[in-house]
Amino acid sequence: MPSRTTLGGITMLWEAAAYTVLGLLAAYAATRLFPLRFPPGPLLVATGPAGGLTGGLVTYTVLGAGHPVATLPAAFITAAALLSVLAKPAKRGRHAKIRSAT
């Protein structure tokens, strides 16, 4: 039977993989929901998983093992927050900013 630390390490690897997948899902959702603001590219594809992994691991470190209900949403929210930094401003549409000549 494997030792307890071995099982904990395997569990952590699966959780890290889940954080990365959630980051990829956030990047995919950003490109599909807002195609003009988030053009697909390598920076967007790399930022989503990096944000998910960062948010998940920080939350895992703060709360400890056994809290996937808190760490998984934190990973997705962090990925979305980091992706929002890459968003381009809207150029047209009803939410576009009107600039005056003054």
N, C-alpha and C positions, 0 to 999 in steps of 0.2 A: 504494500500500500504506500502511495507517495506521501511524503511528509506534508505538513500543513503549509510550510512556506512555499513549497513547489506549487501547490494548488492555488495559493494566493497570487503567485507570480503569473500563472496561466490566466487566472481571472482578470488580473490587471491588463494583460495583453489583449484580452477580448474586449475589455472596456475601452482601451485606447483605440482599438480598431473601430469600435462603435462611435467614438468621438470623431474620428476621421471621416467615417461614412456620413455622419450627421453634418459635418462641415461641407462635404461634397454635395449633399442634398441641398444645403443652404445656398451654395454657389449655383447649382442647377436651377433652383427656384428663382433666384435673382435674375438669371439670364432669361428665363421663360416669362416671368411676370413683368419685368422692366427691361425689354430688349434694347431700348434706346439709351437707357442710363447705364446698363451693364453689358457692353459688348463682350462676347466670349473671347477669351484669350488665356494665355498661360498664367498671367498674374492673378486673374480671378480664380482659376482652377487651383492655384497653389495657396491663395489666401483663405479660401473656405476651409479646407482641411487643417491648415495651420491654426486658424482661429478656433475651430472645434476642439482640436487637441489641446490647445492652450487653456481654453475655458474648462474643459473636462478635467484636465490634470490639476489645475489650481483648485477647483471645487473638490476634487478627490483628496487633495492634500489637506484642505481646510476641514472637511467633514470626516474624512477617514473612509475606510472600506465599508461596503454594505449600504450605500445610499444612492443607488442608480436613479431613483425617482428625482433626486435633486441634481445629480451630476449630468445626466443626459440633457435636460432642458438648458442647463447652464452652458453646456458645450454648444448647443444650437444658437443660443442668444449671443454668445461671444462671437461665433462665426458670423452671424448676421451683423453684429456691430462692426466688426472689422471689414466686412464687405461693404458696408455703407460708406466707409471712407473712400472707396474706389468709385462711388457713384458720380456720374457726370450730371451737371445741372440741366434742367429741362430747357430746351431752346424755344419751344413753341407749345401751344396748347393753352388751355384756360388757366393753368397754374403757373405759366411762365411769368417772370418778373418783367414789368414794363419799365424801361429806363428812360429817364428824361434827359434832355440835352443840356441841362444846367449843371 
